[in-house]
Amino acid sequence: MWAQDVDLRYLWIFNPSMGLSAEGMVGKTDHDVLDGPTAERLTTLKRKAMNTGEGMCARPCAPFVTAMTRRTICSSSPSWTIAGQPSA
């Protein structure tokens, strides 16, 4: 679980995967912490959710390797202020 601002910088992250740490992700974007193709796929998904106001889901979203190869499911839903503006 995580939250990002309207520029898609991580505000906080709980239990990060792919060998990443919360401290290493806060204030950064997916392009700062992930490989190019994965970052682009996630950014596209998140921007689409922000632009349409509809939640999006991608499966698989980002591969990561531990003792065995796994894949994660990514869903992205925008949050809005009372005034109808995107909110982190």
PDB file of N, CA, C and O in Angstrom:
ATOM      1  N   MET A   1       0.845  -1.164   0.000  1.00  0.00           N
ATOM      2  CA  MET A   1       0.000   0.000   0.000  1.00  0.00           C
ATOM      3  C   MET A   1       0.890   1.226   0.000  1.00  0.00           C
ATOM      4  O   MET A   1       1.965   1.233   0.599  1.00  0.00           O
ATOM      5  N   TRP A   2       0.427   2.260  -0.680  1.00  0.00           N
ATOM      6  CA  TRP A   2       1.201   3.479  -0.759  1.00  0.00           C
ATOM      7  C   TRP A   2       0.302   4.640  -1.150  1.00  0.00           C
ATOM      8  O   TRP A   2      -0.851   4.452  -1.539  1.00  0.00           O
ATOM      9  N   ALA A   3       0.847   5.833  -1.038  1.00  0.00           N
ATOM     10  CA  ALA A   3       0.184   7.036  -1.533  1.00  0.00           C
ATOM     11  C   ALA A   3       1.223   7.841  -2.300  1.00  0.00           C
ATOM     12  O   ALA A   3       2.393   7.898  -1.923  1.00  0.00           O
ATOM     13  N   GLN A   4       0.770   8.458  -3.377  1.00  0.00           N
ATOM     14  CA  GLN A   4       1.625   9.313  -4.183  1.00  0.00           C
ATOM     15  C   GLN A   4       0.921  10.645  -4.398  1.00  0.00           C
ATOM     16  O   GLN A   4      -0.308  10.721  -4.376  1.00  0.00           O
ATOM     17  N   ASP A   5       1.713  11.694  -4.605  1.00  0.00           N
ATOM     18  CA  ASP A   5       1.132  13.010  -4.866  1.00  0.00           C
ATOM     19  C   ASP A   5       0.767  13.118  -6.349  1.00  0.00           C
ATOM     20  O   ASP A   5       0.921  12.150  -7.094  1.00  0.00           O
ATOM     21  N   VAL A   6       0.290  14.279  -6.777  1.00  0.00           N
ATOM     22  CA  VAL A   6      -0.154  14.437  -8.165  1.00  0.00           C
ATOM     23  C   VAL A   6       0.996  14.363  -9.168  1.00  0.00           C
ATOM     24  O   VAL A   6       0.760  14.186 -10.364  1.00  0.00           O
ATOM     25  N   ASP A   7       2.232  14.495  -8.699  1.00  0.00           N
ATOM     26  CA  ASP A   7       3.399  14.309  -9.564  1.00  0.00           C
ATOM     27  C   ASP A   7       3.929  12.882  -9.474  1.00  0.00           C
ATOM     28  O   ASP A   7       4.998  12.574 -10.001  1.00  0.00           O
ATOM     29  N   LEU A   8       3.173  12.013  -8.803  1.00  0.00           N
ATOM     30  CA  LEU A   8       3.476  10.591  -8.627  1.00  0.00           C
ATOM     31  C   LEU A   8       4.755  10.334  -7.846  1.00  0.00           C
ATOM     32  O   LEU A   8       5.441   9.338  -8.077  1.00  0.00           O
ATOM     33  N   ARG A   9       5.077  11.237  -6.917  1.00  0.00           N
ATOM     34  CA  ARG A   9       6.157  10.987  -5.955  1.00  0.00           C
ATOM     35  C   ARG A   9       5.544  10.258  -4.763  1.00  0.00           C
ATOM     36  O   ARG A   9       4.454  10.603  -4.305  1.00  0.00           O
ATOM     37  N   TYR A  10       6.252   9.252  -4.269  1.00  0.00           N
ATOM     38  CA  TYR A  10       5.755   8.495  -3.121  1.00  0.00           C
ATOM     39  C   TYR A  10       5.741   9.368  -1.875  1.00  0.00           C
ATOM     40  O   TYR A  10       6.746   9.990  -1.530  1.00  0.00           O
ATOM     41  N   LEU A  11       4.595   9.408  -1.204  1.00  0.00           N
ATOM     42  CA  LEU A  11       4.458  10.113   0.067  1.00  0.00           C
ATOM     43  C   LEU A  11       4.744   9.172   1.225  1.00  0.00           C
ATOM     44  O   LEU A  11       5.372   9.558   2.211  1.00  0.00           O
ATOM     45  N   TRP A  12       4.281   7.939   1.100  1.00  0.00           N
ATOM     46  CA  TRP A  12       4.554   6.881   2.066  1.00  0.00           C
ATOM     47  C   TRP A  12       4.337   5.552   1.376  1.00  0.00           C
ATOM     48  O   TRP A  12       3.642   5.474   0.362  1.00  0.00           O
ATOM     49  N   ILE A  13       4.924   4.519   1.918  1.00  0.00           N
ATOM     50  CA  ILE A  13       4.735   3.166   1.387  1.00  0.00           C
ATOM     51  C   ILE A  13       4.845   2.173   2.540  1.00  0.00           C
ATOM     52  O   ILE A  13       5.729   2.284   3.389  1.00  0.00           O
ATOM     53  N   PHE A  14       3.940   1.210   2.556  1.00  0.00           N
ATOM     54  CA  PHE A  14       3.920   0.170   3.572  1.00  0.00           C
ATOM     55  C   PHE A  14       4.321  -1.151   2.938  1.00  0.00           C
ATOM     56  O   PHE A  14       3.742  -1.563   1.933  1.00  0.00           O
ATOM     57  N   ASN A  15       5.302  -1.811   3.517  1.00  0.00           N
ATOM     58  CA  ASN A  15       5.727  -3.135   3.081  1.00  0.00           C
ATOM     59  C   ASN A  15       6.119  -3.176   1.600  1.00  0.00           C
ATOM     60  O   ASN A  15       5.532  -3.939   0.833  1.00  0.00           O
ATOM     61  N   PRO A  16       7.098  -2.370   1.192  1.00  0.00           N
ATOM     62  CA  PRO A  16       7.510  -2.389  -0.216  1.00  0.00           C
ATOM     63  C   PRO A  16       8.098  -3.735  -0.613  1.00  0.00           C
ATOM     64  O   PRO A  16       8.618  -4.473   0.224  1.00  0.00           O
ATOM     65  N   SER A  17       8.010  -4.041  -1.892  1.00  0.00           N
ATOM     66  CA  SER A  17       8.540  -5.302  -2.410  1.00  0.00           C
ATOM     67  C   SER A  17       9.722  -5.003  -3.329  1.00  0.00           C
ATOM     68  O   SER A  17      10.230  -3.882  -3.342  1.00  0.00           O
ATOM     69  N   MET A  18      10.144  -5.961  -4.066  1.00  0.00           N
ATOM     70  CA  MET A  18      11.216  -5.870  -5.049  1.00  0.00           C
ATOM     71  C   MET A  18      12.539  -5.430  -4.434  1.00  0.00           C
ATOM     72  O   MET A  18      13.371  -4.840  -5.122  1.00  0.00           O
ATOM     73  N   GLY A  19      12.748  -5.711  -3.141  1.00  0.00           N
ATOM     74  CA  GLY A  19      13.999  -5.361  -2.494  1.00  0.00           C
ATOM     75  C   GLY A  19      14.154  -3.882  -2.195  1.00  0.00           C
ATOM     76  O   GLY A  19      15.249  -3.432  -1.859  1.00  0.00           O
ATOM     77  N   LEU A  20      13.065  -3.113  -2.312  1.00  0.00           N
ATOM     78  CA  LEU A  20      13.112  -1.678  -2.058  1.00  0.00           C
ATOM     79  C   LEU A  20      12.752  -1.380  -0.615  1.00  0.00           C
ATOM     80  O   LEU A  20      12.098  -2.186   0.046  1.00  0.00           O
ATOM     81  N   SER A  21      13.178  -0.223  -0.123  1.00  0.00           N
ATOM     82  CA  SER A  21      12.824   0.194   1.234  1.00  0.00           C
ATOM     83  C   SER A  21      11.941   1.430   1.153  1.00  0.00           C
ATOM     84  O   SER A  21      12.020   2.199   0.194  1.00  0.00           O
ATOM     85  N   ALA A  22      11.109   1.614   2.156  1.00  0.00           N
ATOM     86  CA  ALA A  22      10.256   2.804   2.207  1.00  0.00           C
ATOM     87  C   ALA A  22      11.116   4.060   2.214  1.00  0.00           C
ATOM     88  O   ALA A  22      10.809   5.030   1.523  1.00  0.00           O
ATOM     89  N   GLU A  23      12.186   4.044   2.989  1.00  0.00           N
ATOM     90  CA  GLU A  23      13.071   5.206   3.060  1.00  0.00           C
ATOM     91  C   GLU A  23      13.686   5.534   1.703  1.00  0.00           C
ATOM     92  O   GLU A  23      13.917   6.702   1.389  1.00  0.00           O
ATOM     93  N   GLY A  24      13.945   4.523   0.913  1.00  0.00           N
ATOM     94  CA  GLY A  24      14.542   4.725  -0.400  1.00  0.00           C
ATOM     95  C   GLY A  24      13.542   5.130  -1.471  1.00  0.00           C
ATOM     96  O   GLY A  24      13.938   5.493  -2.578  1.00  0.00           O
ATOM     97  N   MET A  25      12.237   5.073  -1.155  1.00  0.00           N
ATOM     98  CA  MET A  25      11.215   5.391  -2.152  1.00  0.00           C
ATOM     99  C   MET A  25      10.509   6.721  -1.906  1.00  0.00           C
ATOM    100  O   MET A  25      10.096   7.384  -2.858  1.00  0.00           O
ATOM    101  N   VAL A  26      10.366   7.118  -0.645  1.00  0.00           N
ATOM    102  CA  VAL A  26       9.632   8.347  -0.332  1.00  0.00           C
ATOM    103  C   VAL A  26      10.303   9.539  -1.016  1.00  0.00           C
ATOM    104  O   VAL A  26      11.516   9.729  -0.929  1.00  0.00           O
ATOM    105  N   GLY A  27       9.475  10.336  -1.700  1.00  0.00           N
ATOM    106  CA  GLY A  27       9.968  11.506  -2.424  1.00  0.00           C
ATOM    107  C   GLY A  27      10.406  11.204  -3.846  1.00  0.00           C
ATOM    108  O   GLY A  27      10.774  12.115  -4.586  1.00  0.00           O
ATOM    109  N   LYS A  28      10.371   9.940  -4.235  1.00  0.00           N
ATOM    110  CA  LYS A  28      10.813   9.538  -5.572  1.00  0.00           C
ATOM    111  C   LYS A  28       9.631   9.037  -6.392  1.00  0.00           C
ATOM    112  O   LYS A  28       8.566   8.739  -5.852  1.00  0.00           O
ATOM    113  N   THR A  29       9.833   8.951  -7.686  1.00  0.00           N
ATOM    114  CA  THR A  29       8.819   8.417  -8.599  1.00  0.00           C
ATOM    115  C   THR A  29       9.203   6.987  -8.981  1.00  0.00           C
ATOM    116  O   THR A  29      10.284   6.508  -8.640  1.00  0.00           O
ATOM    117  N   ASP A  30       8.306   6.322  -9.690  1.00  0.00           N
ATOM    118  CA  ASP A  30       8.610   4.975 -10.174  1.00  0.00           C
ATOM    119  C   ASP A  30       9.838   4.982 -11.074  1.00  0.00           C
ATOM    120  O   ASP A  30      10.615   4.028 -11.060  1.00  0.00           O
ATOM    121  N   HIS A  31      10.028   6.051 -11.861  1.00  0.00           N
ATOM    122  CA  HIS A  31      11.190   6.134 -12.749  1.00  0.00           C
ATOM    123  C   HIS A  31      12.497   6.226 -11.963  1.00  0.00           C
ATOM    124  O   HIS A  31      13.553   5.867 -12.484  1.00  0.00           O
ATOM    125  N   ASP A  32      12.441   6.699 -10.726  1.00  0.00           N
ATOM    126  CA  ASP A  32      13.641   6.784  -9.887  1.00  0.00           C
ATOM    127  C   ASP A  32      14.017   5.454  -9.265  1.00  0.00           C
ATOM    128  O   ASP A  32      15.188   5.231  -8.959  1.00  0.00           O
ATOM    129  N   VAL A  33      13.053   4.566  -9.070  1.00  0.00           N
ATOM    130  CA  VAL A  33      13.330   3.353  -8.295  1.00  0.00           C
ATOM    131  C   VAL A  33      13.127   2.046  -9.059  1.00  0.00           C
ATOM    132  O   VAL A  33      13.512   0.987  -8.562  1.00  0.00           O
ATOM    133  N   LEU A  34      12.540   2.089 -10.238  1.00  0.00           N
ATOM    134  CA  LEU A  34      12.270   0.863 -11.003  1.00  0.00           C
ATOM    135  C   LEU A  34      12.930   0.923 -12.373  1.00  0.00           C
ATOM    136  O   LEU A  34      13.359   1.988 -12.815  1.00  0.00           O
ATOM    137  N   ASP A  35      13.010  -0.211 -13.035  1.00  0.00           N
ATOM    138  CA  ASP A  35      13.545  -0.236 -14.394  1.00  0.00           C
ATOM    139  C   ASP A  35      12.592   0.517 -15.325  1.00  0.00           C
ATOM    140  O   ASP A  35      11.411   0.673 -15.016  1.00  0.00           O
ATOM    141  N   GLY A  36      13.101   0.975 -16.446  1.00  0.00           N
ATOM    142  CA  GLY A  36      12.350   1.816 -17.372  1.00  0.00           C
ATOM    143  C   GLY A  36      11.005   1.265 -17.816  1.00  0.00           C
ATOM    144  O   GLY A  36       9.998   1.957 -17.668  1.00  0.00           O
ATOM    145  N   PRO A  37      10.942   0.042 -18.359  1.00  0.00           N
ATOM    146  CA  PRO A  37       9.656  -0.485 -18.824  1.00  0.00           C
ATOM    147  C   PRO A  37       8.617  -0.637 -17.712  1.00  0.00           C
ATOM    148  O   PRO A  37       7.441  -0.336 -17.917  1.00  0.00           O
ATOM    149  N   THR A  38       9.046  -1.101 -16.537  1.00  0.00           N
ATOM    150  CA  THR A  38       8.110  -1.252 -15.423  1.00  0.00           C
ATOM    151  C   THR A  38       7.623   0.107 -14.954  1.00  0.00           C
ATOM    152  O   THR A  38       6.430   0.295 -14.714  1.00  0.00           O
ATOM    153  N   ALA A  39       8.540   1.054 -14.823  1.00  0.00           N
ATOM    154  CA  ALA A  39       8.168   2.409 -14.393  1.00  0.00           C
ATOM    155  C   ALA A  39       7.198   3.043 -15.387  1.00  0.00           C
ATOM    156  O   ALA A  39       6.234   3.692 -14.980  1.00  0.00           O
ATOM    157  N   GLU A  40       7.439   2.865 -16.661  1.00  0.00           N
ATOM    158  CA  GLU A  40       6.555   3.457 -17.672  1.00  0.00           C
ATOM    159  C   GLU A  40       5.168   2.835 -17.616  1.00  0.00           C
ATOM    160  O   GLU A  40       4.164   3.538 -17.727  1.00  0.00           O
ATOM    161  N   ARG A  41       5.110   1.530 -17.446  1.00  0.00           N
ATOM    162  CA  ARG A  41       3.805   0.855 -17.356  1.00  0.00           C
ATOM    163  C   ARG A  41       3.009   1.345 -16.143  1.00  0.00           C
ATOM    164  O   ARG A  41       1.816   1.628 -16.253  1.00  0.00           O
ATOM    165  N   LEU A  42       3.670   1.445 -14.990  1.00  0.00           N
ATOM    166  CA  LEU A  42       2.990   1.908 -13.787  1.00  0.00           C
ATOM    167  C   LEU A  42       2.567   3.368 -13.897  1.00  0.00           C
ATOM    168  O   LEU A  42       1.464   3.730 -13.485  1.00  0.00           O
ATOM    169  N   THR A  43       3.435   4.200 -14.447  1.00  0.00           N
ATOM    170  CA  THR A  43       3.119   5.621 -14.597  1.00  0.00           C
ATOM    171  C   THR A  43       1.923   5.804 -15.526  1.00  0.00           C
ATOM    172  O   THR A  43       1.045   6.621 -15.250  1.00  0.00           O
ATOM    173  N   THR A  44       1.882   5.063 -16.610  1.00  0.00           N
ATOM    174  CA  THR A  44       0.760   5.134 -17.542  1.00  0.00           C
ATOM    175  C   THR A  44      -0.538   4.724 -16.848  1.00  0.00           C
ATOM    176  O   THR A  44      -1.562   5.390 -17.002  1.00  0.00           O
ATOM    177  N   LEU A  45      -0.495   3.639 -16.092  1.00  0.00           N
ATOM    178  CA  LEU A  45      -1.667   3.163 -15.350  1.00  0.00           C
ATOM    179  C   LEU A  45      -2.159   4.224 -14.361  1.00  0.00           C
ATOM    180  O   LEU A  45      -3.353   4.519 -14.302  1.00  0.00           O
ATOM    181  N   LYS A  46      -1.251   4.782 -13.604  1.00  0.00           N
ATOM    182  CA  LYS A  46      -1.610   5.764 -12.583  1.00  0.00           C
ATOM    183  C   LYS A  46      -2.126   7.063 -13.204  1.00  0.00           C
ATOM    184  O   LYS A  46      -3.100   7.636 -12.715  1.00  0.00           O
ATOM    185  N   ARG A  47      -1.482   7.532 -14.278  1.00  0.00           N
ATOM    186  CA  ARG A  47      -1.947   8.758 -14.949  1.00  0.00           C
ATOM    187  C   ARG A  47      -3.345   8.554 -15.539  1.00  0.00           C
ATOM    188  O   ARG A  47      -4.180   9.458 -15.496  1.00  0.00           O
ATOM    189  N   LYS A  48      -3.592   7.369 -16.088  1.00  0.00           N
ATOM    190  CA  LYS A  48      -4.919   7.086 -16.639  1.00  0.00           C
ATOM    191  C   LYS A  48      -5.975   7.137 -15.534  1.00  0.00           C
ATOM    192  O   LYS A  48      -7.057   7.689 -15.730  1.00  0.00           O
ATOM    193  N   ALA A  49      -5.660   6.563 -14.377  1.00  0.00           N
ATOM    194  CA  ALA A  49      -6.591   6.616 -13.247  1.00  0.00           C
ATOM    195  C   ALA A  49      -6.834   8.056 -12.818  1.00  0.00           C
ATOM    196  O   ALA A  49      -7.968   8.433 -12.522  1.00  0.00           O
ATOM    197  N   MET A  50      -5.780   8.862 -12.783  1.00  0.00           N
ATOM    198  CA  MET A  50      -5.927  10.267 -12.391  1.00  0.00           C
ATOM    199  C   MET A  50      -6.735  11.051 -13.426  1.00  0.00           C
ATOM    200  O   MET A  50      -7.569  11.878 -13.058  1.00  0.00           O
ATOM    201  N   ASN A  51      -6.501  10.804 -14.695  1.00  0.00           N
ATOM    202  CA  ASN A  51      -7.174  11.563 -15.756  1.00  0.00           C
ATOM    203  C   ASN A  51      -8.640  11.190 -15.934  1.00  0.00           C
ATOM    204  O   ASN A  51      -9.461  12.039 -16.283  1.00  0.00           O
ATOM    205  N   THR A  52      -8.969   9.934 -15.698  1.00  0.00           N
ATOM    206  CA  THR A  52     -10.352   9.485 -15.896  1.00  0.00           C
ATOM    207  C   THR A  52     -11.157   9.488 -14.609  1.00  0.00           C
ATOM    208  O   THR A  52     -12.387   9.515 -14.647  1.00  0.00           O
ATOM    209  N   GLY A  53     -10.478   9.460 -13.468  1.00  0.00           N
ATOM    210  CA  GLY A  53     -11.166   9.374 -12.187  1.00  0.00           C
ATOM    211  C   GLY A  53     -11.641   7.969 -11.871  1.00  0.00           C
ATOM    212  O   GLY A  53     -12.375   7.760 -10.905  1.00  0.00           O
ATOM    213  N   GLU A  54     -11.226   7.007 -12.676  1.00  0.00           N
ATOM    214  CA  GLU A  54     -11.629   5.615 -12.481  1.00  0.00           C
ATOM    215  C   GLU A  54     -10.436   4.781 -12.042  1.00  0.00           C
ATOM    216  O   GLU A  54      -9.315   4.994 -12.503  1.00  0.00           O
ATOM    217  N   GLY A  55     -10.682   3.834 -11.155  1.00  0.00           N
ATOM    218  CA  GLY A  55      -9.628   2.924 -10.743  1.00  0.00           C
ATOM    219  C   GLY A  55      -9.182   2.038 -11.892  1.00  0.00           C
ATOM    220  O   GLY A  55      -9.970   1.729 -12.786  1.00  0.00           O
ATOM    221  N   MET A  56      -7.941   1.636 -11.872  1.00  0.00           N
ATOM    222  CA  MET A  56      -7.368   0.784 -12.912  1.00  0.00           C
ATOM    223  C   MET A  56      -6.701  -0.412 -12.244  1.00  0.00           C
ATOM    224  O   MET A  56      -6.275  -0.336 -11.091  1.00  0.00           O
ATOM    225  N   CYS A  57      -6.615  -1.509 -12.974  1.00  0.00           N
ATOM    226  CA  CYS A  57      -5.948  -2.691 -12.450  1.00  0.00           C
ATOM    227  C   CYS A  57      -5.119  -3.313 -13.566  1.00  0.00           C
ATOM    228  O   CYS A  57      -5.579  -3.426 -14.702  1.00  0.00           O
ATOM    229  N   ALA A  58      -3.904  -3.712 -13.239  1.00  0.00           N
ATOM    230  CA  ALA A  58      -3.029  -4.381 -14.205  1.00  0.00           C
ATOM    231  C   ALA A  58      -2.519  -5.659 -13.574  1.00  0.00           C
ATOM    232  O   ALA A  58      -2.184  -5.691 -12.390  1.00  0.00           O
ATOM    233  N   ARG A  59      -2.464  -6.695 -14.360  1.00  0.00           N
ATOM    234  CA  ARG A  59      -2.001  -7.976 -13.838  1.00  0.00           C
ATOM    235  C   ARG A  59      -1.202  -8.683 -14.914  1.00  0.00           C
ATOM    236  O   ARG A  59      -1.765  -8.923 -15.982  1.00  0.00           O
ATOM    237  N   PRO A  60       0.019  -9.027 -14.733  1.00  0.00           N
ATOM    238  CA  PRO A  60       0.857  -8.624 -13.608  1.00  0.00           C
ATOM    239  C   PRO A  60       1.330  -7.188 -13.790  1.00  0.00           C
ATOM    240  O   PRO A  60       1.342  -6.652 -14.898  1.00  0.00           O
ATOM    241  N   CYS A  61       1.703  -6.607 -12.718  1.00  0.00           N
ATOM    242  CA  CYS A  61       2.081  -5.205 -12.712  1.00  0.00           C
ATOM    243  C   CYS A  61       3.592  -5.053 -12.759  1.00  0.00           C
ATOM    244  O   CYS A  61       4.126  -4.402 -13.657  1.00  0.00           O
ATOM    245  N   ALA A  62       4.270  -5.642 -11.813  1.00  0.00           N
ATOM    246  CA  ALA A  62       5.723  -5.512 -11.749  1.00  0.00           C
ATOM    247  C   ALA A  62       6.324  -6.809 -11.229  1.00  0.00           C
ATOM    248  O   ALA A  62       5.936  -7.291 -10.165  1.00  0.00           O
ATOM    249  N   PRO A  63       7.257  -7.370 -11.964  1.00  0.00           N
ATOM    250  CA  PRO A  63       7.884  -8.594 -11.473  1.00  0.00           C
ATOM    251  C   PRO A  63       8.910  -8.279 -10.391  1.00  0.00           C
ATOM    252  O   PRO A  63       9.547  -7.226 -10.427  1.00  0.00           O
ATOM    253  N   PHE A  64       9.071  -9.165  -9.452  1.00  0.00           N
ATOM    254  CA  PHE A  64      10.175  -9.055  -8.510  1.00  0.00           C
ATOM    255  C   PHE A  64      10.626 -10.460  -8.165  1.00  0.00           C
ATOM    256  O   PHE A  64       9.854 -11.414  -8.259  1.00  0.00           O
ATOM    257  N   VAL A  65      11.850 -10.577  -7.775  1.00  0.00           N
ATOM    258  CA  VAL A  65      12.425 -11.897  -7.532  1.00  0.00           C
ATOM    259  C   VAL A  65      12.839 -12.019  -6.072  1.00  0.00           C
ATOM    260  O   VAL A  65      13.491 -11.134  -5.519  1.00  0.00           O
ATOM    261  N   THR A  66      12.453 -13.119  -5.469  1.00  0.00           N
ATOM    262  CA  THR A  66      12.938 -13.470  -4.133  1.00  0.00           C
ATOM    263  C   THR A  66      13.473 -14.883  -4.270  1.00  0.00           C
ATOM    264  O   THR A  66      14.174 -15.187  -5.235  1.00  0.00           O
ATOM    265  N   ALA A  67      13.158 -15.740  -3.331  1.00  0.00           N
ATOM    266  CA  ALA A  67      13.594 -17.127  -3.441  1.00  0.00           C
ATOM    267  C   ALA A  67      12.935 -17.799  -4.636  1.00  0.00           C
ATOM    268  O   ALA A  67      13.475 -18.749  -5.202  1.00  0.00           O
ATOM    269  N   MET A  68      11.778 -17.304  -5.011  1.00  0.00           N
ATOM    270  CA  MET A  68      11.103 -17.790  -6.209  1.00  0.00           C
ATOM    271  C   MET A  68      10.514 -16.578  -6.928  1.00  0.00           C
ATOM    272  O   MET A  68      10.246 -15.549  -6.308  1.00  0.00           O
ATOM    273  N   THR A  69      10.319 -16.704  -8.214  1.00  0.00           N
ATOM    274  CA  THR A  69       9.800 -15.581  -8.978  1.00  0.00           C
ATOM    275  C   THR A  69       8.323 -15.385  -8.672  1.00  0.00           C
ATOM    276  O   THR A  69       7.551 -16.344  -8.653  1.00  0.00           O
ATOM    277  N   ARG A  70       7.938 -14.141  -8.435  1.00  0.00           N
ATOM    278  CA  ARG A  70       6.548 -13.811  -8.168  1.00  0.00           C
ATOM    279  C   ARG A  70       6.152 -12.623  -9.018  1.00  0.00           C
ATOM    280  O   ARG A  70       7.001 -11.925  -9.571  1.00  0.00           O
ATOM    281  N   ARG A  71       4.872 -12.407  -9.113  1.00  0.00           N
ATOM    282  CA  ARG A  71       4.356 -11.226  -9.802  1.00  0.00           C
ATOM    283  C   ARG A  71       3.318 -10.583  -8.907  1.00  0.00           C
ATOM    284  O   ARG A  71       2.623 -11.258  -8.146  1.00  0.00           O
ATOM    285  N   THR A  72       3.226  -9.292  -9.009  1.00  0.00           N
ATOM    286  CA  THR A  72       2.258  -8.579  -8.184  1.00  0.00           C
ATOM    287  C   THR A  72       1.107  -8.066  -9.032  1.00  0.00           C
ATOM    288  O   THR A  72       1.242  -7.894 -10.243  1.00  0.00           O
ATOM    289  N   ILE A  73      -0.003  -7.827  -8.399  1.00  0.00           N
ATOM    290  CA  ILE A  73      -1.155  -7.206  -9.049  1.00  0.00           C
ATOM    291  C   ILE A  73      -1.179  -5.760  -8.598  1.00  0.00           C
ATOM    292  O   ILE A  73      -1.053  -5.467  -7.409  1.00  0.00           O
ATOM    293  N   CYS A  74      -1.338  -4.876  -9.534  1.00  0.00           N
ATOM    294  CA  CYS A  74      -1.326  -3.454  -9.212  1.00  0.00           C
ATOM    295  C   CYS A  74      -2.692  -2.852  -9.498  1.00  0.00           C
ATOM    296  O   CYS A  74      -3.253  -3.040 -10.577  1.00  0.00           O
ATOM    297  N   SER A  75      -3.218  -2.129  -8.525  1.00  0.00           N
ATOM    298  CA  SER A  75      -4.431  -1.369  -8.778  1.00  0.00           C
ATOM    299  C   SER A  75      -4.157   0.069  -8.382  1.00  0.00           C
ATOM    300  O   SER A  75      -3.410   0.337  -7.441  1.00  0.00           O
ATOM    301  N   SER A  76      -4.760   0.974  -9.100  1.00  0.00           N
ATOM    302  CA  SER A  76      -4.544   2.391  -8.861  1.00  0.00           C
ATOM    303  C   SER A  76      -5.884   3.097  -8.867  1.00  0.00           C
ATOM    304  O   SER A  76      -6.648   2.988  -9.826  1.00  0.00           O
ATOM    305  N   SER A  77      -6.169   3.822  -7.794  1.00  0.00           N
ATOM    306  CA  SER A  77      -7.414   4.575  -7.690  1.00  0.00           C
ATOM    307  C   SER A  77      -7.088   5.989  -7.239  1.00  0.00           C
ATOM    308  O   SER A  77      -6.386   6.175  -6.245  1.00  0.00           O
ATOM    309  N   PRO A  78      -7.581   6.974  -7.946  1.00  0.00           N
ATOM    310  CA  PRO A  78      -7.308   8.356  -7.535  1.00  0.00           C
ATOM    311  C   PRO A  78      -8.151   8.742  -6.331  1.00  0.00           C
ATOM    312  O   PRO A  78      -9.215   8.170  -6.093  1.00  0.00           O
ATOM    313  N   SER A  79      -7.668   9.706  -5.582  1.00  0.00           N
ATOM    314  CA  SER A  79      -8.474  10.289  -4.512  1.00  0.00           C
ATOM    315  C   SER A  79      -8.694  11.760  -4.866  1.00  0.00           C
ATOM    316  O   SER A  79      -7.868  12.383  -5.532  1.00  0.00           O
ATOM    317  N   TRP A  80      -9.812  12.296  -4.411  1.00  0.00           N
ATOM    318  CA  TRP A  80     -10.214  13.637  -4.808  1.00  0.00           C
ATOM    319  C   TRP A  80     -10.544  14.492  -3.594  1.00  0.00           C
ATOM    320  O   TRP A  80     -11.006  13.986  -2.572  1.00  0.00           O
ATOM    321  N   THR A  81     -10.304  15.791  -3.717  1.00  0.00           N
ATOM    322  CA  THR A  81     -10.705  16.719  -2.669  1.00  0.00           C
ATOM    323  C   THR A  81     -12.189  17.010  -2.823  1.00  0.00           C
ATOM    324  O   THR A  81     -12.800  16.616  -3.816  1.00  0.00           O
ATOM    325  N   ILE A  82     -12.767  17.692  -1.855  1.00  0.00           N
ATOM    326  CA  ILE A  82     -14.186  18.068  -1.921  1.00  0.00           C
ATOM    327  C   ILE A  82     -14.436  18.945  -3.148  1.00  0.00           C
ATOM    328  O   ILE A  82     -15.517  18.899  -3.734  1.00  0.00           O
ATOM    329  N   ALA A  83     -13.446  19.738  -3.534  1.00  0.00           N
ATOM    330  CA  ALA A  83     -13.574  20.621  -4.689  1.00  0.00           C
ATOM    331  C   ALA A  83     -13.431  19.866  -6.022  1.00  0.00           C
ATOM    332  O   ALA A  83     -13.537  20.471  -7.089  1.00  0.00           O
ATOM    333  N   GLY A  84     -13.194  18.563  -5.963  1.00  0.00           N
ATOM    334  CA  GLY A  84     -13.080  17.767  -7.182  1.00  0.00           C
ATOM    335  C   GLY A  84     -11.707  17.772  -7.803  1.00  0.00           C
ATOM    336  O   GLY A  84     -11.561  17.408  -8.970  1.00  0.00           O
ATOM    337  N   GLN A  85     -10.692  18.175  -7.057  1.00  0.00           N
ATOM    338  CA  GLN A  85      -9.313  18.185  -7.544  1.00  0.00           C
ATOM    339  C   GLN A  85      -8.605  16.911  -7.111  1.00  0.00           C
ATOM    340  O   GLN A  85      -8.922  16.356  -6.059  1.00  0.00           O
ATOM    341  N   PRO A  86      -7.634  16.429  -7.919  1.00  0.00           N
ATOM    342  CA  PRO A  86      -6.866  15.263  -7.495  1.00  0.00           C
ATOM    343  C   PRO A  86      -6.167  15.530  -6.169  1.00  0.00           C
ATOM    344  O   PRO A  86      -5.675  16.632  -5.924  1.00  0.00           O
ATOM    345  N   SER A  87      -6.130  14.528  -5.332  1.00  0.00           N
ATOM    346  CA  SER A  87      -5.500  14.656  -4.018  1.00  0.00           C
ATOM    347  C   SER A  87      -4.609  13.449  -3.790  1.00  0.00           C
ATOM    348  O   SER A  87      -4.899  12.351  -4.265  1.00  0.00           O
ATOM    349  N   ALA A  88      -3.529  13.658  -3.064  1.00  0.00           N
ATOM    350  CA  ALA A  88      -2.608  12.545  -2.782  1.00  0.00           C
ATOM    351  C   ALA A  88      -3.147  11.681  -1.672  1.00  0.00           C
ATOM    352  O   ALA A  88      -2.514  10.696  -1.294  1.00  0.00           O
TER     353      ALA A  88
END
